[in-house]
C-alpha cells in the first residue's frame, strides 16, 4: 500500500527578502530558507510549500498581500509560463545589484576568498532584442496554459512552434513574440509556422514508450527545430536560419 503523502503547509504573509539563482527569490521562516519563483524582495505573499527538505523548501506564491516598491510590470505576454526571462518583474538595475551580491557572497562566504574592493557590474546597453541565437522547437504537443485550461479553450491546431516549458521536454509553448532576439526573428518564426500549417507539414513528436526496464523514446518524422542566427555584415543585419528534422 502506498504511503500517504504528507500535506505541505501554507505560510501566510511571508516577506520576500533576497534573490537566489535560477530566477528564484528567497524568504526565511523560522530559519527555513524558502525558494520562490516570480516574486521579488519586498513582496508580502502567502506561500504554498511544494517541496520540503531538511534545510530548505520550495514554494509557490498563491496570494499577494503587498507588492514590492521595486517590482516591475512584465512586458512579455508569455512571462511566467515559458520559463525564460524570469526576472522581468525586477528592474535591470536591481538585477545587477543582486547578481553582484551573489558573486561576492559565493567567493567570500562559500569560497573563503579574501577579495579586494569590487567595481560595480557594467550593465548591458540593451536589455531587449540582444541575443544573436535562438532555437525554437516544433512539437505536435502544444502546451495549454492554466488560463486556457480553465477557460476550456479548444484549438483546431495543436502543433506549436516555441520553447519547451520547464520540466517537460515534449511540451512546447506556442510563442507569438519573444523579446530576446531582433524582432525579425519573430516574423521569420511565425511565417514558417503559418507556412507549415497551411501545407500540413508534420511536427516533431517524442512520445514516451514503455519498456520493462526503462522508458524509451520513439522518434516520429517531422520538423524538429529551427535555429535563428543574427549577425552584422558590412553594417547590415543578416539572418541565418537552420532547420532540423
Secondary structure as UniProt FT lines:
FT   STRAND          10..15
FT   STRAND          18..19
FT   TURN            22..23
FT   STRAND          24..29
FT   TURN            30..31
FT   STRAND          32..37
FT   TURN            41..42
FT   STRAND          44..52
FT   STRAND          56..66
FT   TURN            69..70
FT   TURN            77..81
FT   HELIX           86..89
FT   HELIX           92..105
FT   HELIX           106..110
FT   STRAND          133..139
FT   HELIX           146..150
FT   TURN            151..152
FT   STRAND          160..165
FT   TURN            166..167
FT   STRAND          168..174
FT   HELIX           183..198
FT   TURN            199..200
FT   STRAND          205..209
FT   STRAND          216..220
FT   STRAND          225..233
FT   TURN            234..235
FT   STRAND          236..244
//
